Amino acid sequence: MDPDAVAKAFVEHYYSTFDANRAGLANLYQEGSMLTFEGQKIQGSQSIVAKLTSLPFQQCKHNITTVDCQPSGSGGMLVFVSGNLQLAGEQHALKFSQ
Amino acid sequence: MDPDAVAKVFVEHYYTTFDANRAGLANLYQDGSMLTFEGQKIQGSQSIVAKLTSLPFQQCQHSITTVDCQPSGAGGMLVFVSGTLQLAGEQHALKFSQMFHLMPTPQGSFYVLNDIFRLNYA
């Protein structure tokens, strides 16, 4: 499958899941997975999902502006996303890159 | 050496070189290196440096706000940078994010295997 299509499908799945039910992200991470969230380093699926489900908002909506991908060597893929994040009840959306 | 320290040193070297003399970036890339610059895909050190040296400004100054790094497996390191870019003569600085995937060289330093650059607009 075309790498750009794979990246696009992954990104749509990731943020739809994030916005609907953050706990559902668990099977996208493994024990060796690492998340750095606003500078905080977290390792392993369990801890990562605990962090994401404890973020201080109930509802959010990601709007994706750009998706870039490149093969990273040894079969991996780098996916670089930018967009904005609207939290329920907040007037202005937050810009993010991931 | 502490990975965060390695990342910080690389970032300082990369942007200092970029701002002083973009042609000097050539030895940070190899034949298999990839750059995606505002969506345009470029491969190989020669083509990458040709792209960077042909960007339509003479002088620029990068100011780095955040640097995050993680090991990428196979001895590599991911470095994620955000900051601003001031072009000479422009009133407002541009915001950008950039991701590097660094791989070790036999000589004990790093080269850039993957490089993705995006301006962050309002």
Backbone of each chain as ProteinMPNN parsed JSONL, in Angstrom:
{"seq_chain_A": "MDPDAVAKAFVEHYYSTFDANRAGLANLYQEGSMLTFEGQKIQGSQSIVAKLTSLPFQQCKHNITTVDCQPSGSGGMLVFVSGNLQLAGEQHALKFSQ", "coords_chain_A": {"N_chain_A": [[0.865, -1.209, 0.0], [0.487, 2.238, -0.704], [2.718, 4.435, 0.944], [1.977, 7.089, 1.733], [-0.767, 6.891, 1.755], [-1.111, 4.993, 3.738], [-0.16, 6.431, 5.949], [-2.034, 8.49, 6.068], [-4.394, 7.061, 6.574], [-3.752, 5.974, 9.053], [-3.502, 8.325, 10.625], [-6.081, 9.404, 10.498], [-7.481, 7.375, 11.824], [-6.203, 7.425, 14.328], [-6.771, 10.014, 15.449], [-9.556, 10.117, 15.335], [-10.187, 8.06, 17.109], [-8.95, 9.083, 19.404], [-10.541, 11.359, 19.835], [-13.056, 10.246, 20.248], [-12.842, 8.219, 22.21], [-10.449, 7.929, 24.309], [-9.282, 5.791, 25.676], [-9.356, 3.756, 23.898], [-7.027, 3.919, 22.44], [-5.132, 2.223, 23.344], [-4.302, -0.176, 22.066], [-2.667, 0.73, 20.083], [-0.223, 1.239, 21.025], [2.767, -0.224, 22.464], [4.747, -2.108, 24.901], [7.301, -1.036, 24.696], [6.861, 1.441, 23.729], [7.089, 5.023, 23.472], [6.051, 8.127, 24.754], [6.313, 11.583, 24.484], [4.941, 14.187, 26.005], [4.222, 17.412, 25.784], [6.766, 17.827, 26.813], [6.888, 16.018, 28.928], [8.01, 12.795, 29.709], [6.941, 9.549, 28.94], [6.552, 6.033, 29.253], [5.547, 2.971, 27.702], [2.514, 1.224, 26.954], [0.388, 1.13, 28.884], [0.966, 3.215, 30.771], [1.05, 5.346, 29.0], [-1.573, 5.468, 27.988], [-2.887, 5.925, 30.381], [-1.978, 8.507, 30.931], [-3.084, 9.925, 28.733], [-5.832, 9.528, 29.042], [-6.245, 10.863, 31.357], [-6.039, 13.529, 30.85], [-7.035, 16.925, 31.304], [-9.761, 17.396, 30.226], [-13.052, 16.773, 28.967], [-14.182, 16.489, 26.389], [-12.852, 16.674, 23.076], [-11.723, 17.933, 19.874], [-9.838, 17.104, 17.134], [-8.464, 18.815, 14.392], [-6.991, 18.21, 11.388], [-4.324, 19.611, 9.64], [-1.879, 19.286, 8.125], [-0.151, 16.377, 6.886], [2.761, 14.625, 6.835], [4.939, 12.086, 5.596], [7.66, 9.732, 5.906], [9.769, 6.951, 5.057], [11.451, 5.31, 7.717], [13.656, 3.718, 7.83], [14.616, 0.302, 8.538], [11.988, -0.736, 8.109], [10.193, 0.991, 9.329], [8.021, 3.924, 9.741], [7.915, 7.409, 9.593], [5.673, 9.814, 10.733], [4.434, 12.994, 10.486], [2.527, 15.431, 11.868], [0.409, 18.289, 11.673], [-1.921, 20.608, 13.132], [-5.055, 21.68, 14.589], [-6.576, 21.829, 17.86], [-9.596, 21.58, 19.389], [-11.027, 22.286, 22.373], [-13.849, 21.348, 24.295], [-15.998, 23.934, 25.195], [-14.009, 25.864, 25.246], [-12.974, 28.992, 23.858], [-11.047, 29.465, 21.834], [-9.22, 27.512, 19.449], [-6.452, 25.295, 19.959], [-3.172, 25.247, 18.612], [-1.26, 22.551, 17.268], [1.59, 20.309, 16.875], [2.596, 17.035, 15.92]], "CA_chain_A": [[0.0, 0.0, 0.0], [1.217, 3.499, -0.799], [3.013, 4.947, 2.292], [1.197, 8.286, 2.065], [-2.124, 6.431, 2.058], [-1.022, 4.342, 5.051], [-0.038, 7.487, 6.956], [-3.318, 9.199, 6.129], [-5.341, 6.167, 7.242], [-3.371, 5.907, 10.467], [-3.798, 9.608, 11.273], [-7.541, 9.506, 10.654], [-7.864, 6.434, 12.865], [-5.676, 7.848, 15.632], [-7.454, 11.171, 16.022], [-10.968, 9.75, 15.563], [-10.216, 7.293, 18.353], [-8.627, 10.014, 20.493], [-11.665, 12.262, 20.084], [-14.242, 9.502, 20.674], [-12.629, 7.343, 23.365], [-8.993, 7.854, 24.417], [-8.844, 4.475, 26.154], [-9.234, 2.9, 22.717], [-5.709, 4.051, 21.827], [-4.187, 1.303, 23.993], [-3.71, -1.195, 21.179], [-1.736, 1.352, 19.139], [1.072, 1.332, 21.706], [3.26, -1.456, 23.089], [5.524, -1.849, 26.119], [8.483, -0.213, 24.415], [6.46, 2.718, 23.13], [7.424, 6.221, 24.245], [5.326, 9.364, 24.47], [6.733, 12.8, 25.165], [3.756, 15.037, 25.927], [4.561, 18.725, 26.328], [8.016, 17.709, 27.548], [6.855, 14.946, 29.928], [8.336, 11.519, 29.068], [6.148, 8.437, 29.46], [6.881, 4.821, 28.503], [4.692, 1.8, 27.814], [1.112, 1.464, 26.588], [-0.463, 1.373, 30.054], [1.244, 4.561, 31.294], [0.691, 6.325, 27.979], [-3.042, 5.605, 27.971], [-3.254, 6.573, 31.656], [-1.734, 9.937, 30.755], [-4.009, 10.524, 27.772], [-7.205, 9.515, 29.562], [-6.319, 11.763, 32.514], [-5.923, 14.932, 30.435], [-8.132, 17.616, 31.998], [-10.937, 17.8, 29.454], [-13.912, 15.641, 28.616], [-14.315, 16.32, 24.945], [-11.989, 17.474, 22.226], [-11.806, 17.625, 18.435], [-8.636, 17.421, 16.383], [-8.593, 19.119, 12.962], [-5.642, 17.993, 10.866], [-3.982, 20.506, 8.538], [-0.859, 18.669, 7.271], [0.392, 15.061, 7.233], [3.938, 14.275, 6.041], [5.522, 10.828, 6.05], [8.88, 9.233, 5.274], [10.242, 5.69, 5.625], [12.456, 5.65, 8.722], [14.662, 2.659, 7.918], [14.163, -0.939, 9.198], [10.556, -0.996, 7.962], [9.337, 1.92, 10.057], [7.525, 5.102, 9.039], [7.756, 8.642, 10.37], [4.498, 10.579, 10.332], [4.541, 14.311, 11.118], [1.177, 15.978, 11.748], [0.107, 19.566, 12.326], [-3.35, 20.888, 13.092], [-5.504, 22.342, 15.801], [-7.288, 21.014, 18.843], [-10.654, 22.381, 19.997], [-11.549, 21.695, 23.605], [-15.237, 21.735, 24.555], [-16.143, 25.052, 26.123], [-12.974, 26.872, 25.059], [-13.311, 29.835, 22.717], [-10.058, 29.376, 20.752], [-8.562, 26.224, 19.255], [-5.009, 25.27, 20.21], [-2.419, 24.678, 17.498], [-0.317, 21.538, 17.722], [2.315, 19.448, 15.936], [2.834, 15.742, 16.558]], "C_chain_A": [[0.889, 1.242, 0.0], [1.446, 4.099, 0.604], [2.196, 6.181, 2.672], [-0.225, 7.904, 2.439], [-2.161, 5.757, 3.435], [-0.986, 5.408, 6.151], [-1.37, 8.195, 7.155], [-4.352, 8.356, 6.87], [-5.033, 6.08, 8.73], [-3.798, 7.178, 11.201], [-5.302, 9.766, 11.497], [-8.016, 8.595, 11.779], [-7.446, 6.93, 14.242], [-6.529, 8.969, 16.23], [-8.953, 10.94, 16.19], [-11.111, 9.006, 16.88], [-9.956, 8.211, 19.537], [-9.854, 10.831, 20.857], [-12.902, 11.528, 20.603], [-14.037, 8.785, 22.008], [-11.132, 7.072, 23.523], [-8.489, 6.483, 24.895], [-8.645, 3.508, 24.986], [-7.898, 2.993, 22.004], [-4.74, 2.97, 22.31], [-3.538, 0.328, 23.022], [-2.834, -0.601, 20.078], [-0.343, 1.48, 19.731], [1.461, -0.034, 22.269], [4.113, -1.101, 24.297], [6.7, -0.92, 25.869], [8.145, 1.153, 23.841], [6.778, 3.873, 24.066], [6.555, 7.371, 23.782], [6.038, 10.493, 25.194], [5.625, 13.806, 24.941], [4.067, 16.358, 26.603], [5.784, 18.603, 27.264], [8.049, 16.593, 28.582], [7.058, 13.598, 29.226], [7.615, 10.373, 29.758], [6.455, 7.207, 28.612], [5.888, 3.703, 28.763], [3.22, 2.135, 27.628], [0.245, 1.856, 27.78], [-0.296, 2.807, 30.58], [0.839, 5.637, 30.297], [-0.822, 6.549, 27.979], [-3.524, 6.24, 29.272], [-3.068, 8.079, 31.547], [-2.81, 10.563, 29.877], [-5.438, 10.57, 28.311], [-7.357, 10.443, 30.76], [-6.179, 13.233, 32.129], [-7.19, 15.672, 30.854], [-9.2, 18.196, 31.083], [-11.735, 16.564, 29.129], [-13.909, 15.394, 27.119], [-13.344, 17.201, 24.195], [-12.176, 17.043, 20.784], [-10.515, 18.061, 17.772], [-9.009, 17.74, 14.935], [-7.194, 19.089, 12.378], [-5.422, 18.864, 9.634], [-2.978, 19.859, 7.587], [-0.471, 17.298, 7.813], [1.562, 14.797, 6.299], [4.446, 12.935, 6.529], [6.773, 10.495, 5.267], [9.189, 7.862, 5.858], [11.409, 5.984, 6.567], [13.588, 4.643, 8.788], [14.126, 1.508, 8.753], [12.638, -1.075, 9.227], [9.625, -0.025, 8.66], [8.899, 3.1, 9.201], [7.404, 6.264, 10.017], [6.534, 9.363, 9.838], [4.481, 11.866, 11.149], [3.246, 15.052, 10.823], [1.142, 17.388, 12.314], [-1.383, 19.846, 12.174], [-3.77, 21.709, 14.277], [-6.451, 21.467, 16.594], [-8.31, 21.912, 19.526], [-11.151, 21.651, 21.234], [-12.953, 22.218, 23.839], [-15.262, 22.882, 25.555], [-15.091, 26.132, 25.991], [-13.267, 27.68, 23.798], [-12.357, 29.61, 21.541], [-9.437, 27.989, 20.693], [-7.066, 26.378, 19.522], [-4.321, 24.687, 18.982], [-1.449, 23.643, 18.035], [0.423, 20.925, 16.549], [2.595, 18.144, 16.671], [3.611, 14.835, 15.604]], "O_chain_A": [[1.934, 1.263, 0.651], [0.495, 4.258, 1.369], [1.767, 6.304, 3.82], [-0.825, 8.511, 3.326], [-3.112, 5.927, 4.197], [-1.691, 5.301, 7.155], [-1.777, 8.464, 8.285], [-5.1, 8.875, 7.698], [-5.937, 6.109, 9.565], [-4.39, 7.106, 12.278], [-5.735, 10.209, 12.561], [-8.852, 8.989, 12.591], [-8.218, 6.869, 15.199], [-6.957, 8.882, 17.381], [-9.563, 11.51, 17.095], [-12.021, 9.271, 17.666], [-10.648, 8.136, 20.552], [-10.179, 10.986, 22.034], [-13.711, 12.115, 21.321], [-14.944, 8.745, 22.84], [-10.603, 6.117, 22.954], [-7.382, 6.074, 24.544], [-7.863, 2.562, 25.077], [-7.646, 2.239, 21.064], [-3.653, 2.817, 21.754], [-2.349, 0.035, 23.143], [-2.315, -1.333, 19.236], [0.611, 1.796, 19.02], [0.607, -0.885, 22.518], [4.198, 0.066, 24.679], [7.054, -0.112, 26.726], [9.038, 1.932, 23.505], [6.743, 3.729, 25.288], [6.344, 7.571, 22.586], [6.338, 10.379, 26.383], [5.392, 14.234, 23.811], [4.167, 16.434, 27.828], [5.823, 19.192, 28.344], [9.124, 16.245, 29.072], [6.36, 13.292, 28.26], [7.661, 10.231, 30.979], [6.604, 7.314, 27.395], [5.44, 3.504, 29.893], [2.739, 3.176, 28.076], [-0.539, 2.802, 27.7], [-1.277, 3.517, 30.804], [0.349, 6.7, 30.679], [-1.287, 7.689, 27.972], [-4.478, 7.018, 29.26], [-3.908, 8.844, 32.021], [-3.38, 11.598, 30.222], [-6.169, 11.531, 28.069], [-8.479, 10.777, 31.143], [-6.199, 14.099, 33.004], [-8.289, 15.123, 30.773], [-9.504, 19.386, 31.171], [-11.199, 15.46, 29.026], [-13.676, 14.283, 26.642], [-13.045, 18.321, 24.61], [-12.699, 15.968, 20.493], [-10.135, 19.231, 17.833], [-9.788, 17.011, 14.322], [-6.315, 19.837, 12.806], [-6.227, 18.858, 8.704], [-3.187, 19.872, 6.374], [-0.458, 17.073, 9.023], [1.374, 14.75, 5.084], [4.402, 12.653, 7.727], [6.937, 10.912, 4.12], [8.907, 7.619, 7.031], [12.263, 6.813, 6.253], [14.405, 4.698, 9.707], [13.26, 1.721, 9.601], [12.065, -1.478, 10.239], [8.405, -0.182, 8.602], [9.354, 3.255, 8.067], [6.867, 6.122, 11.116], [6.374, 9.51, 8.626], [4.511, 11.82, 12.379], [2.905, 15.276, 9.661], [1.78, 17.659, 13.332], [-2.024, 19.392, 11.227], [-2.942, 22.366, 14.909], [-7.039, 20.513, 16.085], [-7.942, 22.894, 20.171], [-11.64, 20.525, 21.144], [-13.226, 23.396, 23.609], [-14.637, 22.819, 26.614], [-15.248, 27.213, 26.558], [-13.742, 27.141, 22.799], [-12.79, 29.568, 20.389], [-9.162, 27.366, 21.718], [-6.494, 27.452, 19.333], [-4.826, 23.742, 18.377], [-0.878, 23.815, 19.112], [-0.019, 20.993, 15.402], [2.804, 18.136, 17.884], [3.917, 13.694, 15.949]]}, "seq_chain_B": "MDPDAVAKVFVEHYYTTFDANRAGLANLYQDGSMLTFEGQKIQGSQSIVAKLTSLPFQQCQHSITTVDCQPSGAGGMLVFVSGTLQLAGEQHALKFSQMFHLMPTPQGSFYVLNDIFRLNYA", "coords_chain_B": {"N_chain_B": [[27.029, 9.584, 26.147], [24.515, 11.7, 27.406], [21.319, 11.401, 25.939], [19.53, 13.626, 25.623], [21.289, 15.728, 25.822], [22.902, 15.257, 23.608], [21.019, 15.668, 21.573], [20.449, 18.382, 21.944], [22.932, 19.568, 21.395], [23.22, 18.821, 18.704], [21.029, 20.199, 17.529], [21.704, 22.881, 18.045], [24.037, 23.05, 16.519], [23.04, 22.456, 13.959], [21.191, 24.576, 13.33], [22.743, 26.858, 13.683], [24.62, 26.487, 11.658], [22.883, 26.466, 9.469], [21.93, 29.103, 9.569], [24.253, 30.574, 9.183], [25.59, 29.599, 6.885], [24.231, 27.85, 4.566], [25.149, 25.925, 2.766], [27.005, 24.539, 4.175], [25.63, 22.524, 5.45], [25.828, 20.187, 4.097], [27.395, 17.943, 4.881], [25.884, 16.829, 6.854], [23.966, 15.277, 5.811], [23.275, 12.276, 3.874], [23.462, 10.025, 0.976], [21.089, 8.548, 1.144], [19.425, 10.142, 2.586], [16.433, 11.925, 3.435], [14.388, 14.74, 2.8], [11.471, 16.46, 3.618], [10.068, 19.309, 2.697], [7.916, 21.674, 3.525], [5.996, 20.031, 2.368], [7.168, 19.264, -0.035], [9.051, 16.657, -1.464], [12.355, 15.558, -1.173], [15.379, 13.928, -2.051], [18.583, 12.745, -0.92], [21.834, 14.075, -0.241], [22.962, 16.033, -1.976], [20.792, 17.068, -3.513], [19.174, 17.929, -1.437], [20.715, 19.935, -0.188], [20.9, 21.656, -2.356], [18.235, 22.457, -2.53], [17.919, 23.79, -0.025], [19.835, 25.831, -0.159], [18.77, 27.314, -2.17], [16.541, 28.56, -1.236], [14.335, 31.35, -1.001], [15.661, 33.629, 0.359], [18.192, 35.725, 1.78], [19.326, 36.046, 4.325], [18.723, 34.543, 7.5], [17.366, 33.856, 10.787], [17.154, 31.421, 13.138], [15.204, 30.819, 16.01], [15.089, 28.789, 18.732], [12.533, 27.127, 20.456], [11.49, 24.723, 21.682], [12.93, 21.472, 22.255], [12.629, 18.122, 21.781], [13.487, 14.726, 22.399], [13.772, 11.24, 21.485], [14.882, 7.827, 21.684], [15.117, 5.993, 18.627], [15.16, 3.336, 18.025], [17.32, 0.82, 16.535], [19.62, 2.257, 17.073], [19.169, 4.896, 16.441], [17.974, 8.351, 16.72], [15.22, 10.353, 17.417], [14.455, 13.733, 16.907], [12.633, 16.482, 17.808], [11.673, 19.635, 17.009], [10.637, 22.922, 17.859], [10.041, 26.354, 16.993], [10.943, 29.733, 16.028], [11.406, 31.592, 12.983], [13.203, 34.113, 11.679], [13.208, 36.174, 8.983], [15.457, 38.22, 7.187], [14.562, 41.567, 6.913], [11.839, 41.071, 7.03], [8.841, 41.817, 8.842], [7.502, 40.203, 10.735], [8.234, 37.232, 12.589], [8.337, 33.825, 11.451], [6.574, 30.903, 12.47], [7.716, 27.584, 13.141], [7.868, 23.958, 12.871], [9.947, 21.111, 13.174], [11.124, 17.876, 12.345], [13.683, 15.64, 13.013], [15.378, 12.636, 12.138], [17.974, 11.106, 13.432], [20.905, 9.257, 12.635], [23.555, 7.142, 13.783], [27.004, 7.623, 12.856], [29.927, 5.784, 11.696], [32.102, 7.159, 12.689], [31.336, 8.106, 15.1], [29.658, 10.278, 15.257], [26.593, 11.926, 14.158], [24.271, 11.585, 11.42], [21.698, 13.092, 9.356], [18.99, 11.211, 8.668], [16.236, 11.381, 8.17], [14.21, 14.227, 7.594], [11.84, 16.555, 8.304], [10.056, 19.425, 7.604], [7.923, 22.038, 8.595], [6.155, 25.053, 8.264], [4.28, 26.798, 10.717], [1.247, 28.02, 10.474], [-1.171, 30.606, 11.318]], "CA_chain_B": [[26.552, 10.959, 26.396], [23.074, 11.814, 27.642], [20.634, 11.668, 24.664], [19.006, 14.99, 25.566], [22.429, 16.612, 25.567], [23.273, 15.034, 22.207], [20.005, 16.331, 20.749], [20.62, 19.824, 22.1], [24.15, 19.931, 20.661], [22.922, 18.702, 17.271], [20.119, 21.277, 17.138], [22.461, 24.139, 18.019], [24.947, 22.998, 15.365], [22.267, 22.493, 12.707], [20.612, 25.89, 13.023], [23.856, 27.817, 13.555], [25.153, 26.293, 10.316], [21.842, 26.911, 8.536], [21.841, 30.562, 9.571], [25.515, 31.19, 8.743], [26.067, 29.118, 5.587], [23.43, 26.65, 4.351], [25.925, 24.905, 2.035], [27.733, 23.77, 5.178], [24.817, 21.429, 5.968], [25.97, 19.018, 3.222], [27.953, 16.752, 5.536], [24.941, 16.267, 7.819], [23.077, 14.397, 5.048], [23.939, 11.293, 3.012], [22.697, 9.707, -0.243], [19.763, 8.012, 1.46], [18.681, 11.094, 3.425], [15.189, 12.463, 2.862], [13.84, 15.978, 3.351], [10.171, 16.933, 3.131], [10.095, 20.736, 3.026], [6.609, 22.227, 3.185], [5.287, 19.085, 1.514], [7.966, 18.845, -1.198], [9.946, 15.562, -1.07], [13.673, 15.652, -1.784], [16.243, 12.861, -1.537], [20.019, 12.792, -1.172], [22.489, 15.273, 0.288], [23.165, 17.059, -3.008], [19.5, 17.703, -3.822], [18.689, 18.607, -0.227], [21.461, 21.185, -0.018], [20.48, 22.533, -3.462], [16.951, 23.047, -2.134], [18.062, 24.717, 1.097], [20.594, 27.022, -0.56], [17.993, 28.088, -3.145], [15.38, 29.197, -0.596], [14.351, 32.749, -1.462], [16.081, 34.682, 1.281], [19.643, 35.721, 1.968], [19.677, 35.825, 5.729], [17.661, 34.169, 8.422], [17.793, 33.536, 12.159], [16.251, 30.5, 13.833], [15.174, 30.866, 17.473], [14.517, 27.493, 19.104], [11.719, 27.177, 21.66], [11.465, 23.407, 22.335], [13.643, 20.343, 21.665], [12.288, 16.849, 22.424], [14.123, 13.621, 21.704], [13.526, 9.866, 21.915], [15.592, 6.834, 20.868], [14.211, 5.541, 17.561], [15.451, 1.954, 17.635], [18.453, 0.705, 15.607], [20.658, 3.234, 17.408], [18.868, 6.241, 15.976], [17.354, 9.288, 17.639], [14.261, 11.32, 16.872], [14.56, 15.046, 17.537], [11.463, 17.252, 17.407], [12.036, 21.015, 17.334], [9.735, 24.005, 17.457], [10.67, 27.652, 17.197], [10.585, 30.76, 15.061], [12.371, 31.849, 11.925], [13.137, 35.528, 11.313], [13.887, 36.456, 7.722], [15.943, 39.593, 7.117], [13.67, 42.474, 6.211], [10.431, 40.788, 7.297], [8.464, 42.376, 10.129], [7.092, 39.182, 11.699], [8.894, 35.935, 12.516], [7.494, 32.687, 11.093], [6.686, 29.787, 13.412], [7.952, 26.332, 12.436], [8.191, 22.71, 13.572], [10.817, 20.283, 12.343], [11.469, 16.602, 12.945], [14.884, 14.996, 12.489], [15.72, 11.292, 12.59], [19.435, 11.051, 13.346], [21.504, 7.931, 12.716], [24.978, 7.251, 14.135], [28.029, 7.34, 11.855], [31.027, 5.001, 12.275], [33.049, 8.043, 13.361], [30.835, 8.486, 16.424], [28.729, 11.422, 15.259], [25.273, 11.6, 13.625], [23.812, 12.253, 10.211], [20.25, 13.205, 9.285], [18.373, 10.289, 7.712], [14.926, 11.935, 7.854], [14.073, 15.636, 7.97], [10.535, 17.059, 7.864], [9.946, 20.831, 8.013], [6.646, 22.693, 8.32], [5.809, 26.319, 8.886], [3.011, 26.709, 11.448], [0.496, 29.246, 10.218], [-2.319, 30.864, 12.185]], "C_chain_B": [[25.026, 10.94, 26.507], [22.352, 12.185, 26.336], [20.077, 13.092, 24.557], [20.124, 15.978, 25.272], [22.887, 16.487, 24.122], [22.307, 15.78, 21.289], [20.201, 17.842, 20.77], [21.834, 20.308, 21.305], [23.899, 19.872, 19.155], [22.086, 19.887, 16.795], [20.859, 22.607, 17.052], [23.367, 24.177, 16.791], [24.173, 23.167, 14.068], [21.806, 23.907, 12.379], [21.666, 26.992, 12.945], [24.434, 27.727, 12.145], [24.155, 26.802, 9.279], [21.865, 28.427, 8.419], [23.106, 31.23, 9.046], [25.846, 30.847, 7.287], [25.394, 27.782, 5.267], [24.19, 25.536, 3.619], [26.686, 24.005, 3.011], [26.937, 22.628, 5.78], [25.077, 20.119, 5.225], [26.464, 17.777, 3.953], [27.064, 16.197, 6.647], [23.952, 15.316, 7.14], [23.901, 13.418, 4.227], [23.038, 10.997, 1.813], [21.267, 9.277, 0.047], [18.906, 8.96, 2.28], [17.468, 11.641, 2.682], [14.802, 13.735, 3.591], [12.444, 16.169, 2.77], [10.043, 18.365, 3.616], [8.778, 21.352, 2.563], [5.919, 21.343, 2.138], [6.06, 18.606, 0.302], [9.005, 17.811, -0.756], [11.238, 15.612, -1.881], [14.56, 14.563, -1.2], [17.709, 13.078, -1.888], [20.625, 14.132, -0.809], [22.579, 16.398, -0.743], [21.862, 17.823, -3.29], [18.958, 18.477, -2.627], [19.399, 19.937, -0.057], [21.118, 22.162, -1.137], [19.158, 23.217, -3.107], [17.145, 24.119, -1.063], [18.819, 25.981, 0.697], [19.821, 27.867, -1.564], [16.748, 28.732, -2.532], [15.489, 30.701, -0.769], [14.593, 33.787, -0.376], [17.589, 34.576, 1.462], [19.981, 35.325, 3.397], [18.473, 35.412, 6.545], [18.249, 33.845, 9.782], [16.741, 32.62, 12.779], [16.342, 30.765, 15.336], [14.425, 29.623, 17.939], [13.773, 27.601, 20.434], [11.725, 25.842, 22.408], [12.293, 22.403, 21.542], [13.242, 19.097, 22.448], [13.03, 15.748, 21.685], [13.717, 12.293, 22.313], [14.425, 8.956, 21.101], [14.616, 6.25, 19.842], [14.369, 4.067, 17.237], [16.597, 1.95, 16.635], [19.488, 1.808, 15.838], [20.369, 4.658, 17.001], [18.203, 7.093, 17.042], [16.417, 10.215, 16.889], [14.412, 12.613, 17.629], [13.462, 15.927, 16.961], [11.659, 18.671, 17.926], [10.879, 21.943, 17.01], [10.413, 25.334, 17.748], [10.173, 28.66, 16.189], [11.744, 31.037, 14.126], [12.172, 33.293, 11.489], [13.902, 35.716, 10.019], [14.272, 37.926, 7.708], [14.946, 40.439, 6.331], [12.186, 42.222, 6.438], [10.071, 41.287, 8.696], [8.191, 41.286, 11.169], [7.858, 37.885, 11.486], [7.87, 34.862, 12.152], [7.658, 31.605, 12.144], [6.878, 28.501, 12.616], [8.077, 25.166, 13.406], [9.034, 21.872, 12.622], [11.141, 19.006, 13.086], [12.693, 16.053, 12.247], [14.936, 13.561, 12.997], [17.217, 11.15, 12.336], [19.896, 9.605, 13.449], [22.994, 8.074, 13.003], [25.868, 6.957, 12.927], [29.134, 6.516, 12.51], [32.018, 5.872, 13.056], [32.546, 8.518, 14.717], [29.987, 9.747, 16.436], [27.394, 10.969, 14.65], [25.082, 12.231, 12.261], [22.287, 12.234, 10.215], [19.727, 12.242, 8.233], [17.03, 10.861, 7.233], [14.832, 13.365, 8.384], [12.716, 16.09, 7.43], [10.352, 18.441, 8.458], [8.575, 21.369, 7.633], [6.611, 24.048, 9.006], [4.455, 26.129, 9.585], [2.276, 28.032, 11.311], [-0.635, 29.397, 11.217], [-3.551, 30.124, 11.69]], "O_chain_B": [[24.349, 10.228, 25.766], [22.718, 13.167, 25.69], [20.155, 13.698, 23.488], [19.922, 16.954, 24.55], [23.222, 17.484, 23.482], [22.728, 16.444, 20.342], [20.128, 18.499, 19.731], [21.77, 21.333, 20.626], [24.315, 20.765, 18.416], [22.398, 20.504, 15.777], [20.669, 23.37, 16.105], [23.459, 25.196, 16.107], [24.582, 23.918, 13.183], [22.013, 24.381, 11.262], [21.489, 27.962, 12.208], [24.707, 28.746, 11.51], [24.532, 27.485, 8.326], [21.824, 28.974, 7.318], [23.041, 32.34, 8.518], [26.326, 31.701, 6.542], [25.897, 26.719, 5.634], [23.916, 24.353, 3.821], [26.973, 22.848, 2.703], [27.487, 21.834, 6.543], [24.615, 19.062, 5.653], [25.999, 16.672, 3.674], [27.424, 15.223, 7.308], [23.187, 14.628, 7.816], [25.064, 13.674, 3.917], [21.991, 11.622, 1.642], [20.347, 9.599, -0.704], [17.777, 8.621, 2.635], [17.484, 11.796, 1.46], [14.87, 13.816, 4.818], [12.256, 16.053, 1.559], [9.923, 18.608, 4.817], [8.551, 21.531, 1.366], [5.343, 21.832, 1.166], [5.655, 17.634, -0.337], [9.749, 18.04, 0.198], [11.216, 15.697, -3.109], [14.51, 14.296, 0.001], [18.045, 13.526, -2.984], [20.027, 15.185, -1.031], [22.311, 17.56, -0.436], [21.837, 19.054, -3.303], [18.359, 19.542, -2.781], [18.757, 20.958, 0.19], [21.051, 23.369, -0.902], [18.984, 24.41, -3.354], [16.605, 25.22, -1.174], [18.489, 27.075, 1.154], [20.177, 29.024, -1.792], [15.981, 29.382, -3.241], [16.579, 31.268, -0.697], [13.806, 34.721, -0.217], [18.182, 33.506, 1.322], [20.782, 34.427, 3.655], [17.354, 35.869, 6.313], [19.446, 33.596, 9.924], [15.58, 33.003, 12.924], [17.439, 30.917, 15.874], [13.264, 29.424, 17.585], [14.317, 28.104, 21.418], [11.938, 25.812, 23.62], [12.356, 22.47, 20.314], [13.487, 19.02, 23.652], [13.189, 15.824, 20.467], [13.364, 12.213, 23.489], [14.716, 9.26, 19.944], [13.441, 6.038, 20.142], [13.777, 3.584, 16.272], [16.833, 2.951, 15.959], [20.155, 2.241, 14.898], [21.207, 5.541, 17.183], [17.904, 6.614, 18.136], [16.774, 10.787, 15.859], [14.488, 12.61, 18.858], [13.378, 16.096, 15.745], [11.795, 18.888, 19.13], [10.21, 21.767, 15.992], [11.256, 25.43, 18.641], [9.124, 28.48, 15.571], [12.902, 30.757, 14.435], [11.106, 33.657, 10.992], [15.103, 35.452, 9.957], [13.509, 38.779, 8.161], [14.539, 40.076, 5.228], [11.356, 43.059, 6.082], [10.878, 41.199, 9.622], [8.586, 41.41, 12.328], [8.105, 37.48, 10.35], [6.692, 34.969, 12.496], [8.758, 31.404, 12.659], [6.286, 28.332, 11.55], [8.352, 25.347, 14.592], [8.848, 21.922, 11.407], [11.399, 19.021, 14.289], [12.739, 16.004, 11.018], [14.582, 13.291, 14.145], [17.669, 11.083, 11.193], [19.363, 8.825, 14.237], [23.631, 9.014, 12.528], [25.52, 6.136, 12.078], [29.276, 6.534, 13.733], [32.691, 5.391, 13.968], [33.246, 9.252, 15.414], [29.63, 10.241, 17.506], [27.095, 9.775, 14.625], [25.655, 13.28, 11.968], [21.66, 11.48, 10.958], [19.982, 12.423, 7.042], [16.725, 10.829, 6.041], [15.311, 13.67, 9.476], [12.474, 16.016, 6.226], [10.475, 18.623, 9.67], [8.115, 21.189, 6.506], [6.985, 24.181, 10.171], [3.597, 25.39, 9.102], [2.628, 29.028, 11.942], [-1.015, 28.436, 11.885], [-4.617, 30.224, 12.299]]}, "name": "protein", "num_of_chains": 2, "seq": "MDPDAVAKAFVEHYYSTFDANRAGLANLYQEGSMLTFEGQKIQGSQSIVAKLTSLPFQQCKHNITTVDCQPSGSGGMLVFVSGNLQLAGEQHALKFSQMDPDAVAKVFVEHYYTTFDANRAGLANLYQDGSMLTFEGQKIQGSQSIVAKLTSLPFQQCQHSITTVDCQPSGAGGMLVFVSGTLQLAGEQHALKFSQMFHLMPTPQGSFYVLNDIFRLNYA"}
